[in-house]
Amino acid sequence: MAIVEVTVIPLGTGTTGLSSYVAGCLQVLEQATDIKYQLTPMGTVMEGELPRLLELVSQMHEQPFLAGAARVSTTIRIDDRRDKPGTMQGKVASVTGKLAAPGGTD
């Protein structure tokens, strides 16, 4: 399972407000019942099989164009760990567990 962070930035929109474009991208994910996702202030993190996540990123990238953007810049970060299963929740729990332990970190 992979974890992908994606940021879709519409350009040439004529406004500095982008939340309606973000909402359009998230509608793609709301329809995808086979993945988990989390909206963050600066992007969206998704968890699932990598080919499916890349398919969804492509659909998300297309949404601002459909809403009238003249240009779209999309940034993708992929964490594809194959030695053991990884999840968004597991990554966060690993760090917070180390913060709570005596000595703080490894």
N, CA, C and O atoms as CSV, one atom per row, in Angstrom:
chain,resi,resn,atom,element,x,y,z
A,1,MET,N,N,0.838,-1.171,0.000
A,1,MET,CA,C,0.000,0.000,0.000
A,1,MET,C,C,0.886,1.238,0.000
A,1,MET,O,O,1.928,1.262,0.656
A,2,ALA,N,N,0.477,2.256,-0.728
A,2,ALA,CA,C,1.243,3.492,-0.841
A,2,ALA,C,C,0.500,4.626,-0.146
A,2,ALA,O,O,-0.715,4.587,0.045
A,3,ILE,N,N,1.275,5.630,0.221
A,3,ILE,CA,C,0.729,6.873,0.744
A,3,ILE,C,C,1.194,7.973,-0.204
A,3,ILE,O,O,2.384,8.101,-0.493
A,4,VAL,N,N,0.243,8.758,-0.679
A,4,VAL,CA,C,0.541,9.805,-1.654
A,4,VAL,C,C,0.009,11.129,-1.129
A,4,VAL,O,O,-1.136,11.222,-0.686
A,5,GLU,N,N,0.859,12.155,-1.186
A,5,GLU,CA,C,0.422,13.510,-0.869
A,5,GLU,C,C,0.352,14.278,-2.189
A,5,GLU,O,O,1.294,14.255,-2.981
A,6,VAL,N,N,-0.756,14.945,-2.413
A,6,VAL,CA,C,-0.937,15.687,-3.656
A,6,VAL,C,C,-1.408,17.101,-3.339
A,6,VAL,O,O,-2.243,17.321,-2.461
A,7,THR,N,N,-0.847,18.049,-4.080
A,7,THR,CA,C,-1.279,19.440,-4.014
A,7,THR,C,C,-1.578,19.888,-5.431
A,7,THR,O,O,-0.700,19.869,-6.293
A,8,VAL,N,N,-2.806,20.288,-5.671
A,8,VAL,CA,C,-3.241,20.757,-6.985
A,8,VAL,C,C,-3.441,22.267,-6.882
A,8,VAL,O,O,-4.239,22.744,-6.076
A,9,ILE,N,N,-2.706,23.013,-7.709
A,9,ILE,CA,C,-2.757,24.469,-7.652
A,9,ILE,C,C,-3.236,25.015,-8.990
A,9,ILE,O,O,-2.506,24.962,-9.980
A,10,PRO,N,N,-4.478,25.548,-9.026
A,10,PRO,CA,C,-4.962,26.188,-10.247
A,10,PRO,C,C,-4.313,27.558,-10.418
A,10,PRO,O,O,-4.165,28.308,-9.453
A,11,LEU,N,N,-3.939,27.868,-11.618
A,11,LEU,CA,C,-3.351,29.171,-11.952
A,11,LEU,C,C,-4.206,29.830,-13.019
A,11,LEU,O,O,-4.942,29.159,-13.744
A,12,GLY,N,N,-4.104,31.131,-13.109
A,12,GLY,CA,C,-4.869,31.832,-14.130
A,12,GLY,C,C,-6.364,31.811,-13.859
A,12,GLY,O,O,-7.172,31.727,-14.784
A,13,THR,N,N,-6.726,31.889,-12.577
A,13,THR,CA,C,-8.144,31.812,-12.208
A,13,THR,C,C,-8.788,33.179,-12.054
A,13,THR,O,O,-10.014,33.287,-12.042
A,14,GLY,N,N,-7.975,34.226,-11.936
A,14,GLY,CA,C,-8.522,35.559,-11.753
A,14,GLY,C,C,-8.882,35.868,-10.299
A,14,GLY,O,O,-9.426,36.934,-10.014
A,15,THR,N,N,-8.585,34.950,-9.379
A,15,THR,CA,C,-8.879,35.163,-7.966
A,15,THR,C,C,-7.817,34.474,-7.116
A,15,THR,O,O,-7.164,33.529,-7.558
A,16,THR,N,N,-7.659,34.959,-5.902
A,16,THR,CA,C,-6.718,34.307,-4.990
A,16,THR,C,C,-7.385,33.200,-4.184
A,16,THR,O,O,-6.691,32.363,-3.607
A,17,GLY,N,N,-8.698,33.176,-4.131
A,17,GLY,CA,C,-9.430,32.127,-3.424
A,17,GLY,C,C,-9.461,30.852,-4.241
A,17,GLY,O,O,-9.840,30.871,-5.412
A,18,LEU,N,N,-9.066,29.749,-3.634
A,18,LEU,CA,C,-8.970,28.486,-4.363
A,18,LEU,C,C,-9.839,27.380,-3.778
A,18,LEU,O,O,-9.838,26.267,-4.304
A,19,SER,N,N,-10.578,27.651,-2.708
A,19,SER,CA,C,-11.303,26.583,-2.021
A,19,SER,C,C,-12.340,25.900,-2.908
A,19,SER,O,O,-12.588,24.706,-2.738
A,20,SER,N,N,-12.940,26.605,-3.829
A,20,SER,CA,C,-13.918,25.944,-4.710
A,20,SER,C,C,-13.216,24.945,-5.639
A,20,SER,O,O,-13.788,23.910,-5.982
A,21,TYR,N,N,-11.994,25.251,-6.040
A,21,TYR,CA,C,-11.225,24.312,-6.860
A,21,TYR,C,C,-10.820,23.093,-6.036
A,21,TYR,O,O,-10.869,21.962,-6.519
A,22,VAL,N,N,-10.419,23.335,-4.787
A,22,VAL,CA,C,-10.063,22.230,-3.895
A,22,VAL,C,C,-11.276,21.323,-3.685
A,22,VAL,O,O,-11.153,20.099,-3.702
A,23,ALA,N,N,-12.433,21.922,-3.490
A,23,ALA,CA,C,-13.657,21.139,-3.303
A,23,ALA,C,C,-13.920,20.255,-4.525
A,23,ALA,O,O,-14.346,19.110,-4.377
A,24,GLY,N,N,-13.675,20.767,-5.705
A,24,GLY,CA,C,-13.855,19.973,-6.920
A,24,GLY,C,C,-12.920,18.773,-6.954
A,24,GLY,O,O,-13.306,17.684,-7.379
A,25,CYS,N,N,-11.681,18.983,-6.500
A,25,CYS,CA,C,-10.717,17.872,-6.448
A,25,CYS,C,C,-11.159,16.831,-5.421
A,25,CYS,O,O,-11.036,15.630,-5.662
A,26,LEU,N,N,-11.668,17.284,-4.288
A,26,LEU,CA,C,-12.089,16.346,-3.242
A,26,LEU,C,C,-13.324,15.554,-3.638
A,26,LEU,O,O,-13.528,14.443,-3.150
A,27,GLN,N,N,-14.144,16.106,-4.507
A,27,GLN,CA,C,-15.305,15.341,-4.983
A,27,GLN,C,C,-14.855,14.069,-5.700
A,27,GLN,O,O,-15.536,13.045,-5.642
A,28,VAL,N,N,-13.717,14.137,-6.368
A,28,VAL,CA,C,-13.153,12.943,-7.012
A,28,VAL,C,C,-12.890,11.873,-5.956
A,28,VAL,O,O,-13.206,10.701,-6.160
A,29,LEU,N,N,-12.312,12.280,-4.829
A,29,LEU,CA,C,-11.966,11.323,-3.777
A,29,LEU,C,C,-13.190,10.825,-3.027
A,29,LEU,O,O,-13.217,9.678,-2.580
A,30,GLU,N,N,-14.192,11.660,-2.885
A,30,GLU,CA,C,-15.419,11.228,-2.208
A,30,GLU,C,C,-16.097,10.088,-2.964
A,30,GLU,O,O,-16.776,9.260,-2.357
A,31,GLN,N,N,-15.921,10.042,-4.253
A,31,GLN,CA,C,-16.521,8.994,-5.076
A,31,GLN,C,C,-15.664,7.723,-5.095
A,31,GLN,O,O,-16.121,6.673,-5.546
A,32,ALA,N,N,-14.436,7.818,-4.611
A,32,ALA,CA,C,-13.510,6.678,-4.623
A,32,ALA,C,C,-13.599,5.962,-3.276
A,32,ALA,O,O,-12.925,6.345,-2.320
A,33,THR,N,N,-14.418,4.939,-3.205
A,33,THR,CA,C,-14.636,4.238,-1.939
A,33,THR,C,C,-13.517,3.243,-1.615
A,33,THR,O,O,-13.511,2.661,-0.530
A,34,ASP,N,N,-12.587,3.042,-2.523
A,34,ASP,CA,C,-11.524,2.049,-2.321
A,34,ASP,C,C,-10.242,2.641,-1.747
A,34,ASP,O,O,-9.238,1.937,-1.634
A,35,ILE,N,N,-10.258,3.926,-1.380
A,35,ILE,CA,C,-9.067,4.560,-0.809
A,35,ILE,C,C,-9.463,5.347,0.433
A,35,ILE,O,O,-10.635,5.658,0.648
A,36,LYS,N,N,-8.450,5.663,1.247
A,36,LYS,CA,C,-8.644,6.567,2.379
A,36,LYS,C,C,-7.944,7.866,2.033
A,36,LYS,O,O,-6.926,7.857,1.341
A,37,TYR,N,N,-8.478,8.985,2.506
A,37,TYR,CA,C,-7.805,10.255,2.270
A,37,TYR,C,C,-8.021,11.193,3.437
A,37,TYR,O,O,-8.952,11.034,4.228
A,38,GLN,N,N,-7.137,12.179,3.527
A,38,GLN,CA,C,-7.215,13.190,4.573
A,38,GLN,C,C,-6.855,14.533,3.963
A,38,GLN,O,O,-5.767,14.699,3.410
A,39,LEU,N,N,-7.757,15.482,4.062
A,39,LEU,CA,C,-7.498,16.849,3.627
A,39,LEU,C,C,-6.643,17.538,4.681
A,39,LEU,O,O,-6.928,17.443,5.875
A,40,THR,N,N,-5.603,18.226,4.246
A,40,THR,CA,C,-4.774,19.020,5.145
A,40,THR,C,C,-4.809,20.466,4.650
A,40,THR,O,O,-5.297,20.722,3.550
A,41,PRO,N,N,-4.305,21.409,5.436
A,41,PRO,CA,C,-4.348,22.806,4.993
A,41,PRO,C,C,-3.578,23.087,3.702
A,41,PRO,O,O,-3.868,24.060,3.005
A,42,MET,N,N,-2.588,22.228,3.379
A,42,MET,CA,C,-1.741,22.503,2.221
A,42,MET,C,C,-1.776,21.424,1.151
A,42,MET,O,O,-0.995,21.480,0.201
A,43,GLY,N,N,-2.653,20.454,1.279
A,43,GLY,CA,C,-2.723,19.375,0.307
A,43,GLY,C,C,-3.648,18.281,0.794
A,43,GLY,O,O,-4.407,18.469,1.744
A,44,THR,N,N,-3.578,17.146,0.139
A,44,THR,CA,C,-4.393,15.994,0.496
A,44,THR,C,C,-3.499,14.765,0.516
A,44,THR,O,O,-2.678,14.573,-0.380
A,45,VAL,N,N,-3.663,13.929,1.546
A,45,VAL,CA,C,-2.909,12.699,1.684
A,45,VAL,C,C,-3.870,11.543,1.425
A,45,VAL,O,O,-4.981,11.518,1.955
A,46,MET,N,N,-3.431,10.582,0.604
A,46,MET,CA,C,-4.265,9.435,0.245
A,46,MET,C,C,-3.505,8.148,0.531
A,46,MET,O,O,-2.275,8.122,0.533
A,47,GLU,N,N,-4.261,7.081,0.771
A,47,GLU,CA,C,-3.683,5.777,1.062
A,47,GLU,C,C,-4.403,4.729,0.224
A,47,GLU,O,O,-5.633,4.681,0.196
A,48,GLY,N,N,-3.631,3.895,-0.455
A,48,GLY,CA,C,-4.225,2.849,-1.273
A,48,GLY,C,C,-3.188,2.225,-2.183
A,48,GLY,O,O,-1.986,2.392,-1.980
A,49,GLU,N,N,-3.655,1.515,-3.177
A,49,GLU,CA,C,-2.756,0.902,-4.155
A,49,GLU,C,C,-2.248,1.990,-5.105
A,49,GLU,O,O,-3.031,2.797,-5.605
A,50,LEU,N,N,-0.950,2.008,-5.349
A,50,LEU,CA,C,-0.327,3.092,-6.099
A,50,LEU,C,C,-0.954,3.344,-7.472
A,50,LEU,O,O,-1.217,4.504,-7.790
A,51,PRO,N,N,-1.210,2.338,-8.299
A,51,PRO,CA,C,-1.817,2.632,-9.601
A,51,PRO,C,C,-3.162,3.359,-9.467
A,51,PRO,O,O,-3.468,4.257,-10.251
A,52,ARG,N,N,-3.950,2.968,-8.482
A,52,ARG,CA,C,-5.253,3.618,-8.267
A,52,ARG,C,C,-5.066,5.062,-7.788
A,52,ARG,O,O,-5.792,5.956,-8.223
A,53,LEU,N,N,-4.101,5.291,-6.900
A,53,LEU,CA,C,-3.861,6.645,-6.416
A,53,LEU,C,C,-3.405,7.559,-7.547
A,53,LEU,O,O,-3.827,8.713,-7.621
A,54,LEU,N,N,-2.549,7.050,-8.426
A,54,LEU,CA,C,-2.087,7.861,-9.552
A,54,LEU,C,C,-3.229,8.171,-10.523
A,54,LEU,O,O,-3.275,9.251,-11.112
A,55,GLU,N,N,-4.130,7.235,-10.682
A,55,GLU,CA,C,-5.326,7.472,-11.494
A,55,GLU,C,C,-6.154,8.609,-10.893
A,55,GLU,O,O,-6.629,9.487,-11.614
A,56,LEU,N,N,-6.322,8.588,-9.574
A,56,LEU,CA,C,-7.095,9.632,-8.902
A,56,LEU,C,C,-6.391,10.986,-8.956
A,56,LEU,O,O,-7.043,12.020,-9.105
A,57,VAL,N,N,-5.067,10.983,-8.836
A,57,VAL,CA,C,-4.306,12.234,-8.961
A,57,VAL,C,C,-4.549,12.845,-10.331
A,57,VAL,O,O,-4.735,14.057,-10.443
A,58,SER,N,N,-4.549,12.035,-11.360
A,58,SER,CA,C,-4.806,12.524,-12.710
A,58,SER,C,C,-6.205,13.152,-12.817
A,58,SER,O,O,-6.378,14.202,-13.437
A,59,GLN,N,N,-7.179,12.504,-12.214
A,59,GLN,CA,C,-8.544,13.053,-12.227
A,59,GLN,C,C,-8.625,14.351,-11.429
A,59,GLN,O,O,-9.312,15.288,-11.836
A,60,MET,N,N,-7.929,14.411,-10.299
A,60,MET,CA,C,-7.914,15.632,-9.493
A,60,MET,C,C,-7.253,16.774,-10.259
A,60,MET,O,O,-7.724,17.911,-10.224
A,61,HIS,N,N,-6.157,16.461,-10.954
A,61,HIS,CA,C,-5.441,17.468,-11.753
A,61,HIS,C,C,-6.356,18.075,-12.817
A,61,HIS,O,O,-6.224,19.252,-13.154
A,62,GLU,N,N,-7.263,17.287,-13.335
A,62,GLU,CA,C,-8.158,17.731,-14.406
A,62,GLU,C,C,-9.275,18.655,-13.904
A,62,GLU,O,O,-9.789,19.472,-14.668
A,63,GLN,N,N,-9.646,18.532,-12.652
A,63,GLN,CA,C,-10.798,19.266,-12.120
A,63,GLN,C,C,-10.698,20.783,-12.261
A,63,GLN,O,O,-11.674,21.399,-12.689
A,64,PRO,N,N,-9.580,21.420,-11.926
A,64,PRO,CA,C,-9.523,22.881,-12.096
A,64,PRO,C,C,-9.699,23.322,-13.555
A,64,PRO,O,O,-10.277,24.377,-13.815
A,65,PHE,N,N,-9.209,22.531,-14.496
A,65,PHE,CA,C,-9.435,22.856,-15.904
A,65,PHE,C,C,-10.926,22.845,-16.218
A,65,PHE,O,O,-11.431,23.723,-16.917
A,66,LEU,N,N,-11.623,21.843,-15.695
A,66,LEU,CA,C,-13.066,21.744,-15.926
A,66,LEU,C,C,-13.816,22.919,-15.302
A,66,LEU,O,O,-14.912,23.269,-15.739
A,67,ALA,N,N,-13.210,23.528,-14.270
A,67,ALA,CA,C,-13.831,24.665,-13.590
A,67,ALA,C,C,-13.343,26.006,-14.138
A,67,ALA,O,O,-13.679,27.057,-13.592
A,68,GLY,N,N,-12.552,25.976,-15.216
A,68,GLY,CA,C,-12.165,27.213,-15.884
A,68,GLY,C,C,-10.751,27.696,-15.653
A,68,GLY,O,O,-10.390,28.755,-16.167
A,69,ALA,N,N,-9.937,26.982,-14.912
A,69,ALA,CA,C,-8.549,27.403,-14.716
A,69,ALA,C,C,-7.800,27.316,-16.039
A,69,ALA,O,O,-8.032,26.411,-16.840
A,70,ALA,N,N,-6.900,28.270,-16.256
A,70,ALA,CA,C,-6.115,28.292,-17.485
A,70,ALA,C,C,-4.864,27.419,-17.391
A,70,ALA,O,O,-4.313,26.993,-18.406
A,71,ARG,N,N,-4.425,27.159,-16.159
A,71,ARG,CA,C,-3.200,26.387,-15.953
A,71,ARG,C,C,-3.292,25.696,-14.593
A,71,ARG,O,O,-3.906,26.230,-13.670
A,72,VAL,N,N,-2.690,24.521,-14.463
A,72,VAL,CA,C,-2.715,23.775,-13.206
A,72,VAL,C,C,-1.321,23.220,-12.936
A,72,VAL,O,O,-0.697,22.620,-13.812
A,73,SER,N,N,-0.843,23.429,-11.714
A,73,SER,CA,C,0.426,22.871,-11.272
A,73,SER,C,C,0.120,21.873,-10.152
A,73,SER,O,O,-0.476,22.233,-9.137
A,74,THR,N,N,0.532,20.616,-10.344
A,74,THR,CA,C,0.261,19.567,-9.367
A,74,THR,C,C,1.579,18.982,-8.866
A,74,THR,O,O,2.458,18.625,-9.650
A,75,THR,N,N,1.693,18.893,-7.551
A,75,THR,CA,C,2.868,18.316,-6.904
A,75,THR,C,C,2.451,17.013,-6.226
A,75,THR,O,O,1.426,16.954,-5.546
A,76,ILE,N,N,3.262,15.965,-6.422
A,76,ILE,CA,C,2.966,14.645,-5.867
A,76,ILE,C,C,4.180,14.154,-5.083
A,76,ILE,O,O,5.314,14.235,-5.555
A,77,ARG,N,N,3.922,13.640,-3.870
A,77,ARG,CA,C,4.953,12.941,-3.098
A,77,ARG,C,C,4.434,11.538,-2.813
A,77,ARG,O,O,3.298,11.363,-2.371
A,78,ILE,N,N,5.274,10.545,-3.071
A,78,ILE,CA,C,4.859,9.141,-2.933
A,78,ILE,C,C,5.741,8.452,-1.900
A,78,ILE,O,O,6.968,8.523,-1.963
A,79,ASP,N,N,5.090,7.779,-0.943
A,79,ASP,CA,C,5.771,6.900,0.002
A,79,ASP,C,C,5.259,5.494,-0.276
A,79,ASP,O,O,4.144,5.145,0.111
A,80,ASP,N,N,6.061,4.702,-0.937
A,80,ASP,CA,C,5.671,3.351,-1.353
A,80,ASP,C,C,6.583,2.359,-0.648
A,80,ASP,O,O,7.618,1.965,-1.186
A,81,ARG,N,N,6.198,1.961,0.547
A,81,ARG,CA,C,7.008,1.045,1.344
A,81,ARG,C,C,6.541,-0.378,1.089
A,81,ARG,O,O,5.349,-0.673,1.181
A,82,ARG,N,N,7.487,-1.266,0.768
A,82,ARG,CA,C,7.102,-2.631,0.409
A,82,ARG,C,C,7.606,-3.693,1.375
A,82,ARG,O,O,7.313,-4.876,1.203
A,83,ASP,N,N,8.364,-3.281,2.394
A,83,ASP,CA,C,8.850,-4.278,3.356
A,83,ASP,C,C,7.820,-4.592,4.427
A,83,ASP,O,O,7.891,-5.649,5.053
A,84,LYS,N,N,6.861,-3.694,4.652
A,84,LYS,CA,C,5.764,-3.945,5.582
A,84,LYS,C,C,4.638,-2.971,5.271
A,84,LYS,O,O,4.873,-1.918,4.679
A,85,PRO,N,N,3.421,-3.314,5.665
A,85,PRO,CA,C,2.290,-2.428,5.378
A,85,PRO,C,C,2.453,-1.087,6.074
A,85,PRO,O,O,2.932,-1.020,7.206
A,86,GLY,N,N,2.059,-0.038,5.406
A,86,GLY,CA,C,2.109,1.298,5.983
A,86,GLY,C,C,0.793,2.011,5.781
A,86,GLY,O,O,0.137,1.852,4.751
A,87,THR,N,N,0.413,2.794,6.764
A,87,THR,CA,C,-0.816,3.584,6.669
A,87,THR,C,C,-0.546,5.002,7.140
A,87,THR,O,O,0.454,5.260,7.811
A,88,MET,N,N,-1.427,5.910,6.794
A,88,MET,CA,C,-1.315,7.284,7.265
A,88,MET,C,C,-1.317,7.307,8.790
A,88,MET,O,O,-0.475,7.952,9.414
A,89,GLN,N,N,-2.267,6.601,9.374
A,89,GLN,CA,C,-2.410,6.558,10.826
A,89,GLN,C,C,-1.172,5.943,11.479
A,89,GLN,O,O,-0.712,6.418,12.517
A,90,GLY,N,N,-0.644,4.902,10.879
A,90,GLY,CA,C,0.534,4.246,11.425
A,90,GLY,C,C,1.760,5.139,11.439
A,90,GLY,O,O,2.544,5.103,12.388
A,91,LYS,N,N,1.935,5.941,10.395
A,91,LYS,CA,C,3.072,6.858,10.338
A,91,LYS,C,C,2.991,7.897,11.446
A,91,LYS,O,O,3.994,8.198,12.093
A,92,VAL,N,N,1.805,8.444,11.665
A,92,VAL,CA,C,1.614,9.442,12.716
A,92,VAL,C,C,1.796,8.805,14.093
A,92,VAL,O,O,2.434,9.387,14.970
A,93,ALA,N,N,1.238,7.616,14.278
A,93,ALA,CA,C,1.353,6.930,15.562
A,93,ALA,C,C,2.806,6.612,15.895
A,93,ALA,O,O,3.198,6.683,17.060
A,94,SER,N,N,3.598,6.269,14.907
A,94,SER,CA,C,5.013,5.975,15.133
A,94,SER,C,C,5.738,7.189,15.708
A,94,SER,O,O,6.528,7.058,16.643
A,95,VAL,N,N,5.476,8.348,15.160
A,95,VAL,CA,C,6.132,9.566,15.637
A,95,VAL,C,C,5.612,9.967,17.012
A,95,VAL,O,O,6.409,10.262,17.904
A,96,THR,N,N,4.307,9.984,17.204
A,96,THR,CA,C,3.759,10.398,18.493
A,96,THR,C,C,4.153,9.420,19.598
A,96,THR,O,O,4.327,9.827,20.746
A,97,GLY,N,N,4.294,8.142,19.266
A,97,GLY,CA,C,4.756,7.174,20.248
A,97,GLY,C,C,6.179,7.464,20.710
A,97,GLY,O,O,6.500,7.308,21.888
A,98,LYS,N,N,7.008,7.878,19.801
A,98,LYS,CA,C,8.389,8.216,20.137
A,98,LYS,C,C,8.458,9.501,20.953
A,98,LYS,O,O,9.335,9.633,21.808
A,99,LEU,N,N,7.571,10.439,20.717
A,99,LEU,CA,C,7.533,11.670,21.499
A,99,LEU,C,C,7.109,11.381,22.933
A,99,LEU,O,O,7.587,12.032,23.862
A,100,ALA,N,N,6.230,10.423,23.120
A,100,ALA,CA,C,5.723,10.095,24.446
A,100,ALA,C,C,6.716,9.233,25.236
A,100,ALA,O,O,6.647,9.188,26.464
A,101,ALA,N,N,7.625,8.560,24.558
A,101,ALA,CA,C,8.563,7.652,25.225
A,101,ALA,C,C,9.658,8.453,25.933
A,101,ALA,O,O,10.003,9.548,25.489
A,102,PRO,N,N,10.204,7.924,27.021
A,102,PRO,CA,C,11.335,8.594,27.689
A,102,PRO,C,C,12.482,8.780,26.706
A,102,PRO,O,O,12.830,7.859,25.967
A,103,GLY,N,N,13.053,9.940,26.700
A,103,GLY,CA,C,14.151,10.222,25.787
A,103,GLY,C,C,13.685,10.790,24.464
A,103,GLY,O,O,14.512,11.274,23.690
A,104,GLY,N,N,12.391,10.751,24.171
A,104,GLY,CA,C,11.821,11.409,22.997
A,104,GLY,C,C,11.928,10.669,21.691
A,104,GLY,O,O,10.898,10.322,21.114
A,105,THR,N,N,13.124,10.404,21.190
A,105,THR,CA,C,13.285,9.800,19.864
A,105,THR,C,C,14.363,8.737,19.917
A,105,THR,O,O,15.051,8.566,20.923
A,106,ASP,N,N,14.492,8.023,18.796
A,106,ASP,CA,C,15.554,6.998,18.684
A,106,ASP,C,C,16.904,7.651,18.533
A,106,ASP,O,O,17.916,6.958,18.425
